[in-house]
């Protein structure tokens, strides 16, 4: 008997590679994997009905829930997560020295208002520094390359928030360098900063790893950007498929974590980065033995925090919880 044919999209991270390469099968499924150097291409394919299962930005996933019934439900798999204090850049000529200085300023945001890192950082700014989105003028665009507005997903614009798209041909990095905008919230680091060619751009938090570690110690949150979404009709027609996909993604991720733990005894000689073992030991002490957890319970606080931020920022009409968005048969994970 053949398995259920599914088109599965996502990025080839080290923790999904074994799955995408076929080394780890999905029980009862015949997958066809689709990837792209731009993960937003995968999001678009999913939104347009071209995939059955896909890594999906949390905000992209949630925007469909304000329709009559979202075509998607979520699997508690988080392929992409990152602390996002490091995603805030400021113009050196802006005079911005602390988060509170962002009030009354013009800030660029990569790709769309309410990007995944944007939702996290707007929530942090409001909750910890009393800087709310309506106190800022927002310019949406590409960081180093111009990008058009994403017209394939809903673009809610909350009342009282000033949001415009960057002019044709303009990039947010150039606007930041020139002082045309005061700050930038971007998943992409401006190339001029990476290459050392910029004298006009710096991070809001120069020592962002220390800030992010403190944030984790206080909140227990390691922010997730993406989830894995599955079409509702597949869960209805093939109830066992959701668990099989979850188990396969979990096995692929656990295999990579096991490798890193094993390599610690060999000073990570298989990793090209010098002093990596010291960083690994520091992270392990802070984040624990399973530093990239899947499943509902260990991620409930972080997911529910994102859902609350999404609602507070006017991106979701309904305040949802983890119990609402995940496949019911996986709520025990």
C-alpha positions in Angstrom: 0.0 0.0 0.0 1.4 3.4 -1.0 1.6 6.3 1.4 -0.3 9.6 1.2 1.3 11.8 -1.4 2.2 15.2 0.2 4.0 18.3 -1.1 6.1 19.6 1.8 7.9 22.9 1.7 10.6 24.4 3.8 14.1 25.6 4.2 17.0 23.1 4.3 18.3 23.8 7.8 20.8 21.4 9.3 17.9 20.1 11.6 15.6 19.4 8.6 18.2 18.2 6.1 17.9 14.5 7.0 14.2 14.7 6.4 14.5 16.5 3.1 17.2 14.2 1.9 15.1 11.1 2.6 17.3 9.7 5.3 14.4 10.0 7.8 11.1 8.7 6.3 7.6 9.9 7.2 5.5 6.9 8.1 2.6 6.5 5.8 3.6 9.4 3.6 5.1 9.7 0.1 6.6 13.2 0.3 7.8 15.5 -2.4 10.0 18.2 -0.8 10.2 21.8 -2.1 12.7 24.3 -0.9 13.9 27.8 -1.9 16.8 30.1 -0.9 14.0 32.6 0.0 11.8 31.1 2.6 9.1 33.7 1.7 8.7 31.9 -1.6 7.7 28.8 0.3 5.2 30.9 2.3 3.7 32.2 -0.9 3.4 28.7 -2.4 1.6 27.6 0.7 -0.7 30.6 0.7 -1.6 30.0 -2.9 -2.5 26.4 -2.4 0.5 24.8 -4.0 1.7 22.9 -1.0 0.1 20.5 1.5 2.5 21.0 4.4 5.0 23.8 4.8 7.2 25.8 7.1 5.2 29.0 7.5 5.9 32.3 9.2 3.8 32.6 12.3 2.3 35.9 11.3 1.5 34.6 7.8 -0.2 31.6 9.3 -2.2 33.7 11.7 -3.5 36.1 9.1 -5.5 33.3 7.6 -7.4 32.9 10.8 -9.4 36.0 10.3 -11.1 34.4 7.3 -14.3 32.3 7.8 -12.1 29.2 8.5 -8.4 29.1 8.1 -7.3 26.4 5.6 -4.4 25.6 7.9 -3.7 24.2 11.4 -0.3 24.1 13.0 2.0 21.3 14.0 4.2 22.1 17.0 7.4 22.1 15.0 9.5 25.3 15.0 12.2 25.1 12.3 13.2 28.8 12.7 13.7 30.6 16.0 15.9 33.5 17.0 16.3 36.1 19.6 15.4 39.4 17.9 17.0 42.2 19.9 19.8 41.8 17.4 17.4 42.8 14.6 17.1 46.4 15.6 19.5 48.8 13.9 19.7 52.6 14.3 21.2 55.5 12.4 24.3 56.8 14.0 23.0 60.4 13.4 19.6 59.7 15.0 20.7 60.2 18.6 18.9 57.0 19.6 20.7 55.5 22.5 18.0 53.4 24.2 14.7 51.8 23.2 12.6 54.6 24.7 14.2 57.0 22.1 12.3 55.2 19.3 9.1 57.0 20.3 8.3 59.6 17.7 10.8 58.3 15.2 10.6 56.7 11.7 11.5 53.1 11.6 11.9 50.7 8.6 10.5 47.2 8.8 11.6 44.4 6.5 9.0 42.9 4.1 5.7 43.7 5.8 4.3 45.5 8.9 4.0 42.7 11.4 6.8 40.5 10.2 7.7 37.6 12.6 10.7 39.4 14.2 8.6 42.7 14.0 5.8 41.2 16.1 8.3 40.0 18.7 10.2 43.2 19.0 7.1 45.5 18.9 5.8 43.3 21.8 9.0 43.6 23.7 9.2 47.4 23.1 5.6 47.9 24.4 5.9 45.5 27.3 9.3 46.3 28.6 9.9 49.9 27.4 6.4 51.4 27.0 7.0 52.2 23.3 3.9 51.2 21.4 3.6 50.9 17.6 1.4 53.9 17.3 4.2 56.1 18.6 6.3 55.2 15.5 6.1 56.0 11.8 6.7 52.8 9.9 8.3 52.4 6.4 8.0 48.9 4.9 10.5 47.6 2.3 13.6 45.5 1.5 16.8 45.9 3.5 19.4 45.8 0.7 17.2 45.1 -2.2 13.9 46.7 -3.1 10.9 44.4 -2.6 7.2 45.1 -3.6 4.4 44.8 -1.1 3.4 41.1 -0.5 0.0 41.1 -2.2 -0.7 37.4 -1.6 -1.6 37.7 2.1 -3.8 40.0 4.1 -2.2 43.3 5.1 -4.1 44.6 8.2 -3.3 48.1 9.1 -4.3 49.0 12.6 -6.1 52.3 13.3 -3.8 55.0 14.5 -0.6 53.4 13.1 1.2 55.3 10.3 2.4 52.7 7.8 3.7 53.4 4.3 5.8 51.4 1.8 9.3 52.6 0.8 9.5 54.4 -2.6 10.1 52.4 -5.7 13.8 51.4 -6.0 14.6 52.5 -2.4 16.2 50.2 0.2 15.8 50.5 3.9 19.6 50.1 4.5 20.3 53.1 2.3 17.6 55.1 4.0 19.1 54.2 7.4 22.6 55.1 6.2 21.5 58.5 5.0 19.4 59.2 8.1 16.2 59.2 6.1 14.8 56.7 8.6 16.0 56.6 12.2 16.0 52.9 12.8 15.4 49.5 11.1 13.8 46.3 12.3 15.1 43.6 9.9 15.8 39.9 9.8 18.5 40.8 7.3 21.6 42.5 8.6 22.5 45.5 6.4 25.3 44.4 4.1 27.3 47.6 4.8 27.3 46.8 8.5 28.5 43.2 7.8 31.3 44.3 5.6 32.4 47.1 7.8 31.8 49.7 5.1 29.1 51.6 7.1 29.8 54.4 9.5 26.2 55.4 9.7 24.5 52.2 11.0 24.9 50.5 14.4 22.9 48.1 16.5 20.6 49.5 19.1 22.0 47.0 21.6 25.7 46.6 20.7 26.0 43.7 23.2 22.9 42.0 22.1 23.9 38.5 23.1 24.0 39.6 26.8 20.6 41.4 26.4 19.1 38.3 24.8 20.4 36.0 27.4 19.0 38.2 30.1 15.7 38.2 28.3 15.7 34.4 28.2 16.6 34.1 31.9 13.7 36.4 32.8 11.0 35.0 30.5 12.1 31.5 29.5 11.2 32.5 25.9 13.3 31.5 22.9 11.3 33.2 20.2 10.1 31.1 17.3 9.6 32.8 13.9 8.1 29.9 11.9 5.8 26.9 12.5 4.9 24.0 10.3 1.4 24.3 8.9 -0.8 21.6 7.4 -4.0 21.8 5.4 -7.1 21.0 7.5 -8.5 18.6 5.0 -5.4 16.4 5.2 -5.8 16.1 9.0 -9.5 15.2 8.5 -8.9 12.6 5.8 -5.7 11.1 7.2 -5.7 11.5 11.0 -2.4 9.7 11.5 -0.4 11.9 9.2 0.0 14.8 11.6 1.7 12.7 14.2 3.9 11.0 11.6 5.1 14.3 10.2 5.7 15.6 13.7 7.7 12.5 14.7 9.9 12.7 11.5 10.7 16.4 12.0 11.5 15.6 15.7 13.8 12.8 14.8 15.7 14.9 12.3 16.1 17.7 14.9 17.1 15.3 17.7 19.7 13.7 15.4 21.5 17.0 15.0 21.3 17.9 18.7 22.8 14.4 19.5 25.6 15.1 17.1 26.5 18.4 18.8 26.4 16.8 22.2 28.6 13.9 21.0 31.1 16.3 19.4 31.6 18.2 22.6 34.0 15.5 23.8 36.0 16.1 20.6 36.0 19.9 21.0 33.6 20.0 17.9 36.4 19.2 15.5 33.7 18.8 12.8 32.6 22.4 13.1 34.6 25.1 11.2 34.1 27.9 13.7 36.9 28.4 16.2 36.0 28.4 19.9 32.7 26.9 19.1 32.9 24.5 22.0 33.0 27.3 24.5 29.9 28.9 23.0 28.1 25.5 22.9 28.9 24.9 26.6 27.6 28.4 27.5 24.4 27.9 25.5 23.9 24.4 26.9 24.2 25.6 30.5 21.5 28.3 29.8 19.1 26.6 27.4 19.4 23.0 28.6 19.9 19.6 26.9 17.1 20.2 24.4 17.8 23.7 23.4 15.5 23.7 20.4 12.3 22.0 21.7 9.3 20.9 19.6 5.9 20.1 21.1 3.1 22.2 22.6 3.9 22.2 26.3 7.5 23.4 26.3 6.6 26.1 23.8 3.2 27.1 25.1 4.4 30.3 26.9 6.4 31.5 23.9 3.6 30.7 21.4 0.9 32.3 23.6 3.0 35.4 24.0 3.4 35.7 20.2 -0.4 35.2 19.8 -1.1 37.9 22.4 1.4 40.4 20.7 -0.2 39.6 17.3 -3.7 40.5 18.7 -2.5 43.5 20.6 -0.8 44.9 17.5 -4.1 44.7 15.5 -3.0 41.8 13.3 -5.5 39.3 14.7 -9.1 40.2 15.5 -9.4 37.2 17.9 -7.0 36.4 20.7 -6.0 32.8 20.1 -4.1 30.3 22.3 -2.0 27.3 21.6 -5.0 25.1 22.1 -6.7 26.9 19.2 -4.1 26.7 16.5 -2.4 23.3 16.9 -3.7 19.9 15.6 -5.8 18.6 18.6 -4.1 15.2 18.4 -0.7 16.8 19.1 -1.8 18.9 22.2 -0.2 16.2 24.3 3.3 16.8 22.9 
